[in-house]
Amino acid sequence: MKILRVISIAAILAFTVSGCSILYPNAGKPTDSPKPTNTETSTPEPTDTKTPTPEPTTKSEAIVEIMDAYVDSANGIIQVVGQVTNFSEDGGTCSATFNGGGKTVTVSAAAESNAANTQCHPIEINLAGLPSGSGVVTVTYDSARNHGVSLATAVTIP
């Protein structure tokens, strides 16, 4: 019998509290203020219809690092592997540039996000037409929001 009494009291309290929202459905909500009945018309203020000029955007610095750059004579390429270490994003481009013996060659590849950074797809610079001897390779990263260039890494073409 005691349980029935507790359930009855709980049910009465629940109905009592819920009844407030039935009787006052807009409780706590601001009421609409009365609309003015003035029929005077006024001339609206002129508005500026010029399209705003977008502010020039500056790109954030990308910290670019060459993980590996070596001459693969057997395959006739310079293999370059780079990454951006200070953010992770898709949509950027990595470009490896070889400079040596008066010759400059640039090859680009896509970049993609990784868990902690942005990886450049491996870049292959064809050795055909490049002079033998010392040269350097740099990797440039560019996207809509970021830009950066690595330090140069030395390579020697046999």
C-alpha positions, 0 to 999 in steps of 0.5 A: 500500500505504501508503494501505491501512495508514493506512485500516486503522489509522484503522478500528481506532482508530474501532472501538476508541473506539466499542467503549467505548460498546457495552461501557459504554452508561451511561458518564458517567451517574450510576447509580441509588442503591439504593432504601431498603427501610424500610417505615415510613410517615410522615405528610406535612407539610401543604401550603399550598393557598391560591392565591397572590395575583398581584403588581400589575403596573405598566406601562412608560412609552410615549414617545408622539409626534404626528407630524402633527395637522391640520384637514382642513376639506374632509373634515370631520375632524382627522387625527392620526398618532402613534407610540410611539418606545421599543418595538415591539409589537402589541395596543395602542390609540392614542386621540386626544383633542381638547380645545377650546372646552369640548368634549372628544372622544376617538377610538381606533384600533389600533396595530401593531408596526413595525421600530423602533417602534409605529405608531398607525393614522391617527385621524380626529376628526369636526369635527361638533359641535366649536366653531371656534377653538383646541384641542389634541390629545393621543395616549394609548397603552395596552397590557397592558404599556405606557402613555403620553401625548404632549405636546399639539399645537395645532390651529385649527378654522376 
